[in-house]
Amino acid sequence: MISEMFSANGGRPKIAEELRARFYEAGFVGVKANGAFESWGSPAGIATFTDFIVQWVGPSWAEAAIADMIAIREEFEEWREAALVWKDQLVAFVGWSSGEAVGRKR
């Protein structure tokens, strides 16, 4: 659902797959790209991450997703309730990957 929301608002959730090439196409030189992986595995980390996501993907996202027909209100409520139950499970773990690129303009 989050990827669809980014896309619906002009975002490119999979841009990392082509990010380095885009920098070169834009005239940058010496482009370096890398990825990062963050994880949360402790109960405190999981609780913090879940609280952040539940707030971030909160009412404003829900209304936008409903308006764009990406989800319905009941799906958001089910997702929110499931996240709040999941965060207290002993097996809860989150991994989040991201990519970045830097370069200099000629």
Secondary structure per residue as TSV (DSSP state, phi and psi in degrees):
chain	resnum	aa	ss	phi	psi
A	1	M	-	360.0	-38.2
A	2	I	H	-65.5	-42.3
A	3	S	H	-60.5	-41.7
A	4	E	H	-63.7	-36.8
A	5	M	H	-65.6	-45.2
A	6	F	H	-58.2	-47.2
A	7	S	H	-61.9	-42.9
A	8	A	H	-63.6	-23.0
A	9	N	T	-105.1	20.9
A	10	G	T	88.8	2.9
A	11	G	-	-80.4	165.9
A	12	R	-	-126.9	84.4
A	13	P	T	-60.2	-21.6
A	14	K	T	-110.6	22.7
A	15	I	G	-62.0	-25.4
A	16	A	G	-58.1	-28.0
A	17	E	G	-64.8	-22.3
A	18	E	T	-129.9	11.3
A	19	L	H	-60.3	-46.0
A	20	R	H	-61.8	-44.0
A	21	A	H	-62.5	-38.6
A	22	R	H	-62.8	-37.6
A	23	F	H	-63.3	-46.3
A	24	Y	H	-62.1	-42.6
A	25	E	H	-60.7	-29.7
A	26	A	T	-85.7	3.3
A	27	G	T	95.1	10.2
A	28	F	E	-81.8	154.3
A	29	V	E	-125.4	163.4
A	30	G	E	59.1	36.5
A	31	V	E	-72.5	130.8
A	32	K	E	-121.8	132.2
A	33	A	E	-123.0	145.4
A	34	N	E	-151.8	172.5
A	35	G	E	-123.4	161.3
A	36	A	E	-135.1	150.7
A	37	F	E	-132.5	122.2
A	38	E	E	-112.0	146.6
A	39	S	E	-140.0	152.8
A	40	W	E	-129.5	119.6
A	41	G	-	-130.7	-14.0
A	42	S	S	-83.4	155.9
A	43	P	H	-55.5	-40.1
A	44	A	H	-66.9	-42.3
A	45	G	H	-63.9	-43.7
A	46	I	H	-62.2	-43.4
A	47	A	H	-63.2	-43.9
A	48	T	H	-62.9	-47.1
A	49	F	H	-60.9	-47.1
A	50	T	H	-63.1	-44.4
A	51	D	H	-60.3	-41.7
A	52	F	H	-61.6	-50.4
A	53	I	H	-64.0	-41.9
A	54	V	H	-62.4	-37.2
A	55	Q	H	-75.2	-42.6
A	56	W	H	-64.1	-46.9
A	57	V	T	-93.8	55.6
A	58	G	S	-95.9	-149.8
A	59	P	H	-55.8	-40.3
A	60	S	H	-67.4	-39.2
A	61	W	H	-66.7	-41.6
A	62	A	H	-60.0	-46.2
A	63	E	H	-63.6	-40.8
A	64	A	H	-66.4	-42.0
A	65	A	H	-65.8	-37.8
A	66	I	H	-67.0	-43.7
A	67	A	H	-63.6	-36.3
A	68	D	T	-85.9	3.5
A	69	M	T	58.4	36.3
A	70	I	S	-86.6	-33.3
A	71	A	-	-151.6	168.8
A	72	I	-	-113.6	161.1
A	73	R	H	-54.0	-40.5
A	74	E	H	-62.1	-35.7
A	75	E	H	-64.7	-39.4
A	76	F	H	-65.1	-42.0
A	77	E	H	-64.6	-42.4
A	78	E	H	-63.4	-43.2
A	79	W	H	-62.5	-45.3
A	80	R	H	-61.7	-47.0
A	81	E	H	-63.2	-42.1
A	82	A	H	-63.8	-39.9
A	83	A	H	-63.6	-40.4
A	84	L	H	-69.5	-30.7
A	85	V	H	-76.3	-44.7
A	86	W	H	-57.5	-40.5
A	87	K	T	-61.1	-19.9
A	88	D	T	-94.9	0.5
A	89	Q	S	-76.5	142.6
A	90	L	T	-63.9	-25.6
A	91	V	T	-92.3	3.6
A	92	A	-	-62.6	135.0
A	93	F	-	-156.0	143.1
A	94	V	E	-128.6	135.5
A	95	G	E	-125.8	134.9
A	96	W	E	-133.0	122.3
A	97	S	E	-108.0	153.4
A	98	S	E	-150.9	162.0
A	99	G	E	-129.7	156.6
A	100	E	E	-150.3	158.8
A	101	A	E	-143.2	145.5
A	102	V	E	-134.4	150.3
A	103	G	E	-162.9	175.2
A	104	R	E	-113.5	146.9
A	105	K	E	-82.4	138.3
A	106	R	-	-61.6	360.0
